[in-house]
Amino acid sequence: MLFIIYRTDRPETSPELRARLLPDHKAHVKGIESQIALAGPMLEPESGKVIGSLIVAEFSSLADAHAWIDDEPFTLANVYQSTDVRHFINAWPQRVGFPVS
């Protein structure tokens, strides 16, 4: 099943904290890379500051998605203010080959 993991940062989360944790975060995400439909940071339009994360990935269950989230380095460091996880049905054909920005 596909799940959307929509996470917003705490207002006090610093870019320095995110930068320090980024290698560990990427390593954790790499553990599910074959399950990911798309993933990346969400940005504040005016400043370009990272304000959260979005992942659409396949997990066997909602419990498995939450287990992965619970061990994620940004989670452990209390980066996020909120996390919303929703089952998602892909009902639209995908374009392929989007470049990584």
Wavefront OBJ file of the C-alpha trace (Angstrom):
o trace
v 0.000 0.000 0.000
v 1.141 3.531 -0.707
v 1.254 6.035 2.109
v 1.788 9.777 2.105
v 3.982 10.937 4.968
v 3.516 14.710 5.322
v 5.659 16.338 7.990
v 6.009 19.961 9.019
v 8.940 21.332 10.984
v 8.737 23.027 14.345
v 9.092 26.799 13.870
v 12.262 26.729 15.969
v 13.938 24.010 13.868
v 17.186 25.486 12.613
v 18.702 24.907 9.179
v 21.907 23.942 11.028
v 20.146 21.104 12.861
v 18.671 19.785 9.634
v 22.073 20.033 7.909
v 23.799 18.164 10.746
v 21.228 15.343 10.658
v 20.907 15.144 6.872
v 23.479 12.348 6.290
v 21.771 10.122 8.879
v 18.344 11.024 7.485
v 19.438 10.128 3.942
v 20.871 6.819 5.160
v 17.552 5.998 6.824
v 15.600 6.907 3.686
v 17.979 4.820 1.572
v 16.779 1.810 3.562
v 13.392 2.103 1.825
v 14.571 3.505 -1.523
v 12.969 0.682 -3.523
v 9.620 1.543 -1.886
v 9.672 5.295 -2.582
v 7.470 6.845 -5.260
v 8.702 10.351 -4.446
v 10.368 12.145 -1.564
v 11.920 15.458 -0.668
v 11.866 18.595 1.420
v 9.045 21.123 1.341
v 10.161 24.732 0.997
v 8.790 28.073 2.109
v 8.072 29.840 -1.206
v 9.565 33.246 -0.432
v 12.728 32.273 1.443
v 13.357 28.743 0.169
v 13.773 27.587 3.790
v 12.979 23.926 4.412
v 9.707 23.718 6.344
v 8.963 20.012 6.213
v 9.177 16.768 4.289
v 6.979 14.728 1.991
v 7.403 11.055 1.208
v 5.114 8.813 -0.796
v 6.232 5.245 -0.224
v 4.980 1.701 -0.149
v 4.654 -0.047 3.211
v 2.874 -3.274 4.110
v 0.726 -1.483 6.662
v 0.165 1.775 8.483
v 1.964 0.252 11.478
v 5.032 -0.434 9.308
v 5.014 3.159 8.056
v 4.874 4.440 11.626
v 7.651 2.073 12.710
v 9.894 3.483 9.962
v 8.974 7.050 10.975
v 9.679 6.366 14.651
v 13.317 5.433 13.894
v 13.960 8.315 11.473
v 16.747 10.695 12.644
v 14.699 13.886 12.212
v 11.962 12.261 14.306
v 14.424 11.279 17.024
v 15.813 14.851 17.112
v 12.304 16.355 17.425
v 12.592 18.313 14.153
v 8.944 17.907 13.254
v 5.936 19.689 14.708
v 3.426 17.436 13.005
v 3.228 14.216 11.059
v 0.272 13.133 8.962
v 0.280 9.642 7.445
v -2.453 8.690 5.001
v -3.140 5.682 2.821
v -2.921 6.805 -0.797
v -4.283 5.322 -4.001
v -2.419 6.365 -7.120
v -5.159 6.984 -9.673
v -3.161 8.905 -12.277
v -0.496 7.678 -14.710
v 2.960 8.793 -13.666
v 5.402 10.753 -15.710
v 8.801 9.150 -15.527
v 12.257 10.569 -15.525
v 11.734 13.652 -13.397
v 15.213 15.003 -12.698
v 16.362 15.128 -9.094
v 16.487 18.811 -8.097
l 1 2 3 4 5 6 7 8 9 10 11 12 13 14 15 16 17 18 19 20 21 22 23 24 25 26 27 28 29 30 31 32 33 34 35 36 37 38 39 40 41 42 43 44 45 46 47 48 49 50 51 52 53 54 55 56 57 58 59 60 61 62 63 64 65 66 67 68 69 70 71 72 73 74 75 76 77 78 79 80 81 82 83 84 85 86 87 88 89 90 91 92 93 94 95 96 97 98 99 100 101
